[in-house]
Amino acid sequence: MTFHFDHSWKRSLPGTFLEHFPDPAPAPRLVVLNQALAQDLGLDAGALAEHGADWFSGAALPPGADPIALAYAGHQFGGFSAVLGDGRAHLLGEMVTPLGRFDLQLKGSGRTPFSRGGDGKAAIGPMLREYLMSEYMAAVGVPTTRCLAVVTTGQEVYRDTGALPGAVVARVAASHIRVGSFQFLAARKESEKLRALLNFTLARHDPDLAPGDALGLFDRVMRRQARLIAQWMGLGFIHGVMNTDNVALSGETIDYGPCAFMESYAPGTVFSSIDRQGRYAYANQPLILGWNLARLAEALLGGFDPDPDRAVDLANERLDQITPIYDVEWLRVMQGKLGLLGQEPGDMNLARGLLTAMEGQDADWTLTFHRLAQATTTDAPALTGLFADPAGLLGWLPKWRARLAPGADARLLAANPAIIPRNHRVEQALDAATLGDLAPFEALLAAIQSPFSEAEAYMLPAPAAFGRYVTFCGT
């Protein structure tokens, strides 16, 4: 099978999209094809290799595609925009696959009515970054959108750094329904369309819930998002742009713009060049989880109860649950990272105790947890050497060892990756790819797809000369 497209969005939700075609690419070239993902989706890899450059660049449409640009609103860094929408993306349709239904979207495929003066294009670096980061998330078991392919268009795009090779990424998602999708209709007071979007979302992601069950949907989204952010925190992942238009109701990680992975543990770590106030810093991500869900509750309020006062009370009851639910998810992640079996009352303090020992010590987040496997019985130099002053760690280790059960070494290695997409390695790979050399990208991709296998070249933090790392959204 090549594609079996359906278009339920177009059938169910008029007024939430605009029919629009991608810009045709003059000289498309397939840069990378996700063979494993194609196989999982039941797609014909041979046909993709032969036609993918055209299909995923806008030069030609895949058979059965019927492209649209989705409308949505969103709070961006706290400020509300009533209309955002797909300014450089086209949803080709919903693929019906052996694994279920998935959106196939082109990103970087040209201007749409939502472009707001932008060119709708993308450069090869940000598109390959999305491929790398999403493949890593998939490899470590974090819910994520995936990239089916990246193609170059044969056109240059112009950014602050000058002319760059243009590219498009083909993105696969459980759906592109966002908090901002509901905000768009709520802001326009289109109650019938809002109810249709609610039922569309329930059918897509929670078909066991009854139509119209806004409270049930909110509860599911709250738990999915709490679990997702807890997983991010366990990896030291900083999304960088947790706007409400980047919160997918499916619970997947979506939009890998200015994201990066923290190296030395510092709760205030920020990478994004546009996050000047640290709104989306590492430690703030759980707080923004609650803020974003409050915006979803506002959009769904009319569906919670016909009585406005009762609807507000129900919303507040749910919002009060977010922190306790997140704490449970975070503790579950940390219990795994510490190699613990079962649950004991002191586990939260034990997890926080390690973070206290790490803070201010330049201790690498990923290596600290990975090397705990060497310290279950002795104070391993490979671990203590990560700390500028290991006194706090040495005081913590006996408490942790007293909590361990047999087999902790294996559990620790299974829970804590050896490899993350190190920032300097990502930049090396993307810089080389921009100049036409894909070898560093391919080597890094192979390493991050086996994140629990030790490969020293990809395990070590950035050298001091790399300096402070700053990321950009790529638009």
GIGI-V157990 format. One record per helix or strand of 3 or more residues. SS is the DSSP state (h for helix, s for strand). FROM is the first residue (numbers start at 1). TO is the last residue. If there is no record, write none. Layout:
ss & from & to
SS & FROM & TO
SS & FROM & TO
This chain:
ss & from & to
h & 8 & 12
s & 17 & 19
s & 29 & 33
h & 35 & 40
h & 45 & 55
s & 68 & 70
s & 74 & 76
s & 79 & 81
s & 89 & 97
s & 100 & 107
h & 124 & 139
s & 146 & 159
s & 162 & 173
h & 179 & 187
h & 191 & 205
h & 214 & 235
h & 244 & 246
h & 282 & 304
h & 308 & 337
h & 347 & 358
h & 365 & 374
h & 381 & 384
h & 391 & 403
h & 408 & 415
h & 423 & 434
h & 439 & 448
h & 456 & 459
h & 464 & 466
